Amino acid sequence: MPTAVKSIGPEIVIVHEHRVACDGLGGALGHPRVYLEMGGKPSVDCPYCGRRFVAAAHSHGEDERLDPAAYDPEDTPEA
């Protein structure tokens, strides 16, 4: 008798901006960096890796680009 395999859903990333960038976590296992715009929607999915970016209920003024592990410092635009 076949057994059902529960699939793991997409990785969900809570963000505070409606425009996000995804590179599949970079490195050899990543994908080209794409910029995704939510517009008026509550979330957007990356067409390469399926990561789902969900807008936070309340913005607290932080920027995801401040996470030093998220991007190469030379590739991050100056604020």
PyMOL CGO cylinders between C-alpha atoms (Angstrom):
from pymol import cmd
from pymol.cgo import CYLINDER

trace = [
    CYLINDER, 0.00, 0.00, 0.00, 1.53, 3.37, -1.01, 0.3, 1, 1, 1, 1, 1, 1,
    CYLINDER, 1.53, 3.37, -1.01, 2.10, 5.88, 1.72, 0.3, 1, 1, 1, 1, 1, 1,
    CYLINDER, 2.10, 5.88, 1.72, 1.47, 9.57, 1.37, 0.3, 1, 1, 1, 1, 1, 1,
    CYLINDER, 1.47, 9.57, 1.37, 4.54, 11.74, 1.73, 0.3, 1, 1, 1, 1, 1, 1,
    CYLINDER, 4.54, 11.74, 1.73, 3.91, 15.04, 3.39, 0.3, 1, 1, 1, 1, 1, 1,
    CYLINDER, 3.91, 15.04, 3.39, 5.68, 17.61, 1.28, 0.3, 1, 1, 1, 1, 1, 1,
    CYLINDER, 5.68, 17.61, 1.28, 7.50, 20.46, 2.91, 0.3, 1, 1, 1, 1, 1, 1,
    CYLINDER, 7.50, 20.46, 2.91, 6.15, 23.79, 1.77, 0.3, 1, 1, 1, 1, 1, 1,
    CYLINDER, 6.15, 23.79, 1.77, 8.21, 26.72, 0.57, 0.3, 1, 1, 1, 1, 1, 1,
    CYLINDER, 8.21, 26.72, 0.57, 10.53, 28.56, 2.92, 0.3, 1, 1, 1, 1, 1, 1,
    CYLINDER, 10.53, 28.56, 2.92, 8.64, 31.56, 4.31, 0.3, 1, 1, 1, 1, 1, 1,
    CYLINDER, 8.64, 31.56, 4.31, 10.54, 34.79, 4.91, 0.3, 1, 1, 1, 1, 1, 1,
    CYLINDER, 10.54, 34.79, 4.91, 8.85, 37.62, 6.82, 0.3, 1, 1, 1, 1, 1, 1,
    CYLINDER, 8.85, 37.62, 6.82, 9.92, 40.99, 5.38, 0.3, 1, 1, 1, 1, 1, 1,
    CYLINDER, 9.92, 40.99, 5.38, 9.19, 44.63, 6.14, 0.3, 1, 1, 1, 1, 1, 1,
    CYLINDER, 9.19, 44.63, 6.14, 9.48, 45.95, 2.59, 0.3, 1, 1, 1, 1, 1, 1,
    CYLINDER, 9.48, 45.95, 2.59, 7.26, 45.30, -0.41, 0.3, 1, 1, 1, 1, 1, 1,
    CYLINDER, 7.26, 45.30, -0.41, 10.26, 45.03, -2.75, 0.3, 1, 1, 1, 1, 1, 1,
    CYLINDER, 10.26, 45.03, -2.75, 12.60, 42.15, -1.95, 0.3, 1, 1, 1, 1, 1, 1,
    CYLINDER, 12.60, 42.15, -1.95, 15.59, 40.43, -3.52, 0.3, 1, 1, 1, 1, 1, 1,
    CYLINDER, 15.59, 40.43, -3.52, 16.19, 36.68, -3.66, 0.3, 1, 1, 1, 1, 1, 1,
    CYLINDER, 16.19, 36.68, -3.66, 19.32, 34.85, -4.74, 0.3, 1, 1, 1, 1, 1, 1,
    CYLINDER, 19.32, 34.85, -4.74, 18.46, 31.42, -3.38, 0.3, 1, 1, 1, 1, 1, 1,
    CYLINDER, 18.46, 31.42, -3.38, 20.86, 31.95, -0.45, 0.3, 1, 1, 1, 1, 1, 1,
    CYLINDER, 20.86, 31.95, -0.45, 23.71, 32.67, -2.86, 0.3, 1, 1, 1, 1, 1, 1,
    CYLINDER, 23.71, 32.67, -2.86, 26.84, 30.71, -3.47, 0.3, 1, 1, 1, 1, 1, 1,
    CYLINDER, 26.84, 30.71, -3.47, 27.04, 27.61, -5.64, 0.3, 1, 1, 1, 1, 1, 1,
    CYLINDER, 27.04, 27.61, -5.64, 23.56, 26.48, -4.62, 0.3, 1, 1, 1, 1, 1, 1,
    CYLINDER, 23.56, 26.48, -4.62, 21.87, 29.80, -5.32, 0.3, 1, 1, 1, 1, 1, 1,
    CYLINDER, 21.87, 29.80, -5.32, 20.37, 31.34, -8.43, 0.3, 1, 1, 1, 1, 1, 1,
    CYLINDER, 20.37, 31.34, -8.43, 20.61, 34.73, -10.18, 0.3, 1, 1, 1, 1, 1, 1,
    CYLINDER, 20.61, 34.73, -10.18, 19.45, 37.53, -7.90, 0.3, 1, 1, 1, 1, 1, 1,
    CYLINDER, 19.45, 37.53, -7.90, 15.94, 38.64, -8.77, 0.3, 1, 1, 1, 1, 1, 1,
    CYLINDER, 15.94, 38.64, -8.77, 14.00, 41.57, -7.39, 0.3, 1, 1, 1, 1, 1, 1,
    CYLINDER, 14.00, 41.57, -7.39, 10.37, 40.86, -6.57, 0.3, 1, 1, 1, 1, 1, 1,
    CYLINDER, 10.37, 40.86, -6.57, 7.61, 43.42, -6.03, 0.3, 1, 1, 1, 1, 1, 1,
    CYLINDER, 7.61, 43.42, -6.03, 4.57, 42.56, -3.89, 0.3, 1, 1, 1, 1, 1, 1,
    CYLINDER, 4.57, 42.56, -3.89, 2.54, 45.57, -4.92, 0.3, 1, 1, 1, 1, 1, 1,
    CYLINDER, 2.54, 45.57, -4.92, -0.71, 45.35, -2.96, 0.3, 1, 1, 1, 1, 1, 1,
    CYLINDER, -0.71, 45.35, -2.96, -0.44, 41.60, -2.36, 0.3, 1, 1, 1, 1, 1, 1,
    CYLINDER, -0.44, 41.60, -2.36, 0.50, 40.20, 1.07, 0.3, 1, 1, 1, 1, 1, 1,
    CYLINDER, 0.50, 40.20, 1.07, 3.22, 37.94, -0.37, 0.3, 1, 1, 1, 1, 1, 1,
    CYLINDER, 3.22, 37.94, -0.37, 5.31, 37.07, -3.42, 0.3, 1, 1, 1, 1, 1, 1,
    CYLINDER, 5.31, 37.07, -3.42, 7.03, 33.81, -4.43, 0.3, 1, 1, 1, 1, 1, 1,
    CYLINDER, 7.03, 33.81, -4.43, 10.45, 33.54, -6.03, 0.3, 1, 1, 1, 1, 1, 1,
    CYLINDER, 10.45, 33.54, -6.03, 10.08, 31.98, -9.48, 0.3, 1, 1, 1, 1, 1, 1,
    CYLINDER, 10.08, 31.98, -9.48, 13.46, 30.20, -9.13, 0.3, 1, 1, 1, 1, 1, 1,
    CYLINDER, 13.46, 30.20, -9.13, 13.47, 28.61, -5.68, 0.3, 1, 1, 1, 1, 1, 1,
    CYLINDER, 13.47, 28.61, -5.68, 9.90, 29.04, -4.44, 0.3, 1, 1, 1, 1, 1, 1,
    CYLINDER, 9.90, 29.04, -4.44, 10.80, 31.03, -1.30, 0.3, 1, 1, 1, 1, 1, 1,
    CYLINDER, 10.80, 31.03, -1.30, 7.73, 32.94, -0.18, 0.3, 1, 1, 1, 1, 1, 1,
    CYLINDER, 7.73, 32.94, -0.18, 8.24, 36.49, 1.05, 0.3, 1, 1, 1, 1, 1, 1,
    CYLINDER, 8.24, 36.49, 1.05, 5.41, 37.63, 3.32, 0.3, 1, 1, 1, 1, 1, 1,
    CYLINDER, 5.41, 37.63, 3.32, 4.88, 41.23, 4.40, 0.3, 1, 1, 1, 1, 1, 1,
    CYLINDER, 4.88, 41.23, 4.40, 5.06, 41.70, 8.16, 0.3, 1, 1, 1, 1, 1, 1,
    CYLINDER, 5.06, 41.70, 8.16, 1.92, 42.97, 9.86, 0.3, 1, 1, 1, 1, 1, 1,
    CYLINDER, 1.92, 42.97, 9.86, 3.80, 45.97, 11.30, 0.3, 1, 1, 1, 1, 1, 1,
    CYLINDER, 3.80, 45.97, 11.30, 6.94, 47.61, 10.02, 0.3, 1, 1, 1, 1, 1, 1,
    CYLINDER, 6.94, 47.61, 10.02, 9.50, 48.44, 12.68, 0.3, 1, 1, 1, 1, 1, 1,
    CYLINDER, 9.50, 48.44, 12.68, 11.88, 50.44, 10.52, 0.3, 1, 1, 1, 1, 1, 1,
    CYLINDER, 11.88, 50.44, 10.52, 14.57, 47.79, 10.05, 0.3, 1, 1, 1, 1, 1, 1,
    CYLINDER, 14.57, 47.79, 10.05, 15.96, 46.91, 6.67, 0.3, 1, 1, 1, 1, 1, 1,
    CYLINDER, 15.96, 46.91, 6.67, 16.74, 43.29, 5.76, 0.3, 1, 1, 1, 1, 1, 1,
    CYLINDER, 16.74, 43.29, 5.76, 19.89, 44.52, 3.99, 0.3, 1, 1, 1, 1, 1, 1,
    CYLINDER, 19.89, 44.52, 3.99, 21.38, 45.24, 7.43, 0.3, 1, 1, 1, 1, 1, 1,
    CYLINDER, 21.38, 45.24, 7.43, 21.73, 41.49, 8.07, 0.3, 1, 1, 1, 1, 1, 1,
    CYLINDER, 21.73, 41.49, 8.07, 25.45, 40.91, 7.37, 0.3, 1, 1, 1, 1, 1, 1,
    CYLINDER, 25.45, 40.91, 7.37, 24.81, 37.29, 6.37, 0.3, 1, 1, 1, 1, 1, 1,
    CYLINDER, 24.81, 37.29, 6.37, 22.20, 38.24, 3.77, 0.3, 1, 1, 1, 1, 1, 1,
    CYLINDER, 22.20, 38.24, 3.77, 24.42, 39.94, 1.18, 0.3, 1, 1, 1, 1, 1, 1,
    CYLINDER, 24.42, 39.94, 1.18, 28.00, 40.53, 0.26, 0.3, 1, 1, 1, 1, 1, 1,
    CYLINDER, 28.00, 40.53, 0.26, 28.89, 44.00, 1.68, 0.3, 1, 1, 1, 1, 1, 1,
    CYLINDER, 28.89, 44.00, 1.68, 30.40, 45.02, -1.67, 0.3, 1, 1, 1, 1, 1, 1,
    CYLINDER, 30.40, 45.02, -1.67, 27.11, 44.19, -3.41, 0.3, 1, 1, 1, 1, 1, 1,
    CYLINDER, 27.11, 44.19, -3.41, 24.83, 46.08, -1.00, 0.3, 1, 1, 1, 1, 1, 1,
    CYLINDER, 24.83, 46.08, -1.00, 23.79, 49.56, -2.16, 0.3, 1, 1, 1, 1, 1, 1,
    CYLINDER, 23.79, 49.56, -2.16, 24.67, 52.46, 0.11, 0.3, 1, 1, 1, 1, 1, 1,
    CYLINDER, 24.67, 52.46, 0.11, 21.72, 53.95, 1.98, 0.3, 1, 1, 1, 1, 1, 1,
]
cmd.load_cgo(trace, "trace")
